[in-house]
Amino acid sequence: MASRRRSESGLLIAVEGLDGSGKSTQIELLLRHLRRKGLPVHRSNWNSSPAVHPLIRRLKAERHLTPHGFALVHAADFADRYEREIVPRLRLGVHVLCDRYLGTALARDGARGLARDWIGTLYGFARPADLTFYFRVPPEVAAARILRGRPAFSYYEAGLDLDIGSEPYDSFLRFQSRVAAHYAAITEAQRYIVIDATLPMRAQQRLVRAEVERLLEEGPR
């Protein structure tokens, strides 16, 4: 791991949080900020591999994914992006911002009942991020934000595949509460930077930029 980090001069920064936590907005604001500073920076989004994402989209539409199948196809998507998109840029000195990273797999797959050791082994090829932000928000707030932007929850974000709620809203709250519980344990163990995602958007971004500026000055931990 140490030799791998020495071969990379770019920093890897990740954001994590529940669906509706605002993490994607915050990483986009950070991306624009770093580009204005003249820094080489790239954004990598979860579930966006050109080779794997079309398959995931089809399987989700058909609702054929079991918890293990859900984990495996997303790990394949991640592996493709990691090797083709993330690592090459880090080696070129580009800072990579990941909209969801390892924490997403551990929290979401863990909430579906998969063992943390199994998930960790599945993603064992990937190194930890140099800095990870966790945008903490109550599931009820996350639900309200999502429903302001679209009429309904998606099948898997609401955990409807698990049959844990009487209707989509109830299922969403139950499932996302499970995800939040896993994030709480991961955040403590991995020392993520916790951001109160109920704060005003600009206040959150100020906290994010302060941590990133410190990392840029000091280098990877």
C-alpha positions in Angstrom: 0.0 0.0 0.0 2.8 2.4 0.8 4.6 1.8 -2.4 1.3 2.2 -4.3 0.7 5.6 -2.7 4.3 6.7 -3.5 3.6 6.0 -7.2 0.5 8.3 -7.1 0.9 12.1 -6.7 -2.8 13.0 -7.0 -5.1 13.0 -4.0 -8.2 10.8 -3.7 -11.1 12.6 -2.0 -14.5 10.9 -1.5 -18.0 11.9 -0.3 -20.4 9.5 1.3 -24.0 9.8 2.7 -27.6 8.6 2.3 -29.5 9.2 -0.9 -30.7 12.8 -0.6 -27.9 13.9 1.7 -26.6 16.5 -0.8 -23.2 14.9 -1.2 -23.3 15.1 -5.0 -24.0 18.9 -4.8 -21.1 19.4 -2.4 -18.6 17.5 -4.5 -19.7 19.4 -7.6 -19.1 22.7 -5.7 -15.7 21.4 -4.6 -14.8 20.4 -8.2 -15.6 23.9 -9.5 -13.6 25.5 -6.6 -10.5 23.4 -7.3 -10.7 24.1 -11.0 -10.9 27.8 -10.4 -7.6 27.4 -8.4 -6.0 25.9 -11.5 -5.6 22.4 -10.0 -6.0 19.3 -12.2 -9.1 17.5 -10.9 -11.5 14.8 -12.1 -14.9 13.6 -10.8 -15.8 9.9 -10.8 -19.4 9.0 -10.1 -20.6 5.7 -8.5 -22.2 3.3 -11.0 -21.0 5.0 -14.1 -18.7 2.5 -15.9 -19.4 2.5 -19.7 -18.8 -1.2 -19.7 -21.0 -2.3 -16.7 -23.5 0.5 -16.0 -25.8 -0.5 -18.9 -26.1 -4.0 -17.4 -26.9 -2.7 -14.0 -29.5 -0.4 -15.4 -31.2 -3.3 -17.1 -31.1 -5.6 -14.1 -32.5 -2.9 -11.9 -35.3 -2.2 -14.3 -36.1 -5.9 -14.4 -35.7 -6.1 -10.5 -33.7 -9.3 -10.8 -31.0 -8.4 -8.3 -30.5 -10.3 -5.1 -28.4 -8.6 -2.3 -25.3 -10.6 -3.5 -26.0 -9.9 -7.1 -26.5 -6.2 -6.3 -23.2 -6.1 -4.6 -21.3 -8.0 -7.3 -22.4 -5.9 -10.3 -21.7 -2.7 -8.4 -18.2 -4.0 -7.5 -17.6 -4.8 -11.1 -18.6 -1.3 -12.1 -16.3 0.1 -9.4 -13.4 -2.1 -10.4 -13.6 -1.0 -14.0 -13.6 2.7 -13.1 -10.9 2.2 -10.5 -8.5 0.6 -13.1 -9.4 2.7 -16.1 -10.4 6.1 -14.6 -9.2 6.6 -11.1 -5.7 5.1 -10.7 -4.3 6.4 -14.1 -5.3 9.9 -13.2 -3.8 9.7 -9.7 -0.6 8.6 -11.2 -0.6 11.6 -13.5 -1.0 13.9 -10.6 -4.7 14.6 -11.0 -6.8 14.9 -7.9 -9.8 12.6 -8.1 -13.1 13.4 -6.4 -15.3 10.3 -6.0 -19.0 10.7 -5.6 -19.3 7.7 -3.3 -16.5 5.3 -2.7 -15.8 2.3 -0.5 -18.1 3.5 2.3 -21.1 3.2 0.0 -20.5 -0.5 -0.6 -19.9 -1.2 3.1 -23.0 0.7 4.2 -25.5 -0.2 1.5 -24.5 -3.8 1.0 -24.3 -4.2 4.8 -27.8 -2.8 5.1 -28.9 -5.6 2.8 -27.5 -8.2 5.3 -24.1 -9.0 3.7 -21.1 -9.6 5.9 -18.7 -6.7 6.3 -15.7 -9.0 5.9 -17.1 -10.4 2.6 -17.7 -6.8 1.3 -14.2 -5.8 2.4 -12.7 -8.7 0.5 -14.7 -7.9 -2.6 -13.3 -4.4 -2.7 -9.9 -5.3 -1.2 -8.0 -4.2 -4.4 -8.9 -0.5 -3.8 -6.9 1.8 -1.5 -8.6 4.0 1.0 -9.3 7.6 0.1 -7.0 10.3 1.4 -10.0 12.2 2.7 -13.6 11.1 3.0 -16.5 13.3 4.0 -19.7 11.8 5.4 -22.8 14.0 5.0 -25.0 13.0 7.9 -28.7 13.7 7.5 -31.8 12.1 9.1 -33.6 9.7 6.7 -36.8 11.8 6.9 -34.9 14.8 5.7 -33.3 12.8 2.9 -36.7 11.5 1.9 -38.3 15.0 1.7 -35.4 16.2 -0.5 -35.7 13.3 -2.9 -39.5 13.8 -3.3 -39.1 17.5 -4.0 -37.1 16.5 -7.1 -39.1 13.5 -8.4 -42.4 11.9 -7.8 -41.2 8.6 -6.2 -38.3 6.6 -4.8 -36.5 4.2 -7.0 -37.0 0.5 -6.2 -33.6 -0.3 -4.7 -32.9 3.0 -3.0 -36.1 2.4 -1.0 -35.0 -1.1 -0.2 -38.2 -2.5 -1.7 -36.3 -5.7 -2.7 -36.0 -6.5 1.0 -39.8 -6.5 1.8 -39.2 -4.5 5.0 -41.9 -1.8 4.7 -45.6 -1.6 4.2 -45.2 1.0 1.3 -42.4 2.8 -0.5 -42.0 5.7 2.0 -42.0 3.4 5.0 -39.5 1.1 3.3 -37.2 4.0 2.4 -37.1 5.2 6.0 -36.4 1.7 7.3 -33.8 0.8 4.7 -32.0 4.2 4.9 -32.0 4.0 8.7 -30.1 0.7 8.3 -27.7 2.3 5.9 -27.2 5.2 8.4 -26.4 2.8 11.2 -23.7 1.1 9.1 -22.3 4.5 8.1 -22.1 5.4 11.8 -19.8 2.5 12.5 -17.7 3.0 9.4 -17.3 6.7 10.1 -15.9 6.0 13.5 -13.6 3.2 12.4 -12.3 5.0 9.2 -12.2 8.5 10.7 -14.4 10.1 8.1 -15.0 13.9 8.4 -18.6 14.2 9.4 -20.5 17.2 8.0 -24.0 18.1 9.3 -25.9 17.9 6.0 -28.8 19.9 7.5 -26.6 23.1 7.6 -27.0 25.6 4.8 -25.3 24.5 1.6 -22.6 27.2 1.7 -21.8 26.5 5.3 -21.2 22.8 4.4 -19.0 23.8 1.5 -16.9 26.1 3.7 -16.2 23.2 6.0 -15.3 20.9 3.1 -13.0 23.4 1.5 -11.1 24.0 4.8 -10.4 20.3 5.1 -9.3 20.0 1.5 -7.0 23.0 1.7 -5.4 21.4 4.8 -4.9 18.2 2.9 -3.4 20.0 -0.1 -0.9 21.7 2.2 0.0 18.7 4.3 -0.3 15.9 1.7 -1.9 12.4 2.3 -2.2 11.1 5.8 
